[in-house]
Amino acid sequence: MKGMKGRRRFIDYPRQGREGLRRWLPSWRQWLSAVTLCVGGLAGLFAVVYAQVGIPSENALAGQEASVYYWADGSQMVSVGAVNRQNVTLDKVPDSVENSVIAAENATFYSDAGVSVQGIGRAVVNMVSGEETQGGSTITQQYVKNTYLSQDQTLTRKVKELIISLKVSNQKSKQEILRGYLNTSWFGRGSYGIQAASHAYYGIDAKDLNPSQGAVLAALLKGSEQYDPGLSDANHRRAVARWKWILDRQVTTGRMSQEERAKYRTFPEPRGLSKPTSQAGQTGYLVDVANKFIKADTGLTDKELARGGYRIHTTFDKERTHRLEKAVKDVRRDTIDPKKRAADNYVEFGAASVLPKDGAIVALYGGADATRHFSNNADTTAVPAGSAFKPFVLATALQRPDDDSPDTAEQAADRRKIGFGNLMGALMKAQSPPFVQAGQQLGLERIRDLAVEAGLRKESMAPLEQTFPLGTSAPSAIRMASAYTTFANGGLHTDPYAVTRMTHNGKNVPGVHRREPVQVLDAGVAQQVSTALEEVGRRTMGQPDTASQQAVAAGRTEPGDRMKSAWFIGSPSGAGPDLGSVPGAGPEKGGGVRPDPAPRADAGNEPTTAVTMFRNKPGAPELLPMQGVGGSGTGLGTSLPPKVWSAYQQGS
């Protein structure tokens, strides 16, 4: 109908009754409606995504933690694992360190909602434009990225980070978030977390960091490749500048007083660059031996140990281990010269020190460097013992058989004849035929069984052939030292051990234990063997110069041995009970000697140390001959292990 107005449209666009440009410009109501619709849509979309995205499980990296090995004195030896991290609680982190981190990374941490919209927006813009992403995330967001997400710089990951951060902020306390952040952040030098970083940069626990050192570590959170002062001069300048800024920032935010700030004017230089998880030198060999005892005691597998998080307290004495390593290096430097003598090529040393009293392994020498020479010379079972095995034959001859029937007078006389008349003299004079004969008379099984009871491993025993008493078996240096402690400790033997305590996530791991001593030899027999060994020690080392010097009870390979090895096992005499030196002293049992003396006051204080030397070309199945090692006058190189032992003892 003419003159009737048109029907009103639901959306008046293009706008009726407007001409030109105004017809195409939305009204303020339309603008408002459009914005409201967009905001509502985004809010709805966010609500749907928020509901669908849950807090995921920790990523594989966040769940891993280094295992830490400690010296006997409680100081840290090394941390080992795919991730060098040791989780700590906030009570182990000084407030000043927390303040440094908060000032550097997120000053509003305690008041914000856990996210920085500006930071996310800036990152999104940079990603869309193809520029490098920038920081700006809150501590909560960084914790979420470290713990639950990958390090990918994608829009999807950023959205997930935002949503999960909001949820984490609602479900976890600020203290929990800060603790998680400090334990998962990367500080460079192979270290994740504040505790590992403290050791990597300053060699101390996090609890011992001062405010100045804490500010240096906080600076590293911006990127260790740019702020580790040990990497370059430019890094050092950047680190110093940021260190100053972080300390000043704490004053600005009220977390440090001006008076406190004034105390820190000198940059606290971190220690030199090093790998905190390195197993170079002797460390790798020590870890290897500790792990073997752990697996034997607890049943843990290599895979289970690899998950990390263990705290392993060992018996290894830091000072003795370093002294033993120095002794080997000094003797090698002074006597071994591959450039002069072909026989000096491929020479290897191994050594171990074991306390007679309780079996604790206090020192090892496994080779030149565990990262270059992988086999552990202190624990190898490929080196024949030679004449160093003969004391076990002597002990077998002296020890009454363990059965219900006492020796007859004739049997007792035969044992004394074999032991006193033949073998003791033969041991002192480095003679071999009497030991072959003793094997025939005593029985090779008896000799083997006593050697095993004294501490050698049955798996290392050679076939029971005629030459068995001459030392064709190949025990490790650890086991030889351990077995010789039986003579030094009055016939008591305690199996060696290397771990005193072990925890995982703060709880003791069951199974780790110290061994109990067992009487495997009559005390008098042990003393008689020790008497003979003292004579071997005097023949090898010479008579003590003064009355205050201790004699040495020693076993060794002899120049007449036909073995491809050289051994010396020594115990400072006096480590065991004082029975006198006269064979037969004390009451007899079945013709044997079995006094029951009180132990000396110094019993068990000095370790028994076994040193072995051999030649082994990498990849070759057999040992090389020892003839000519060390030059003229050394024969089969048998004079070198005693030199190592002596240098080790004199270093005390």
Disulfide bonds with the S-S distance in Angstrom:
none
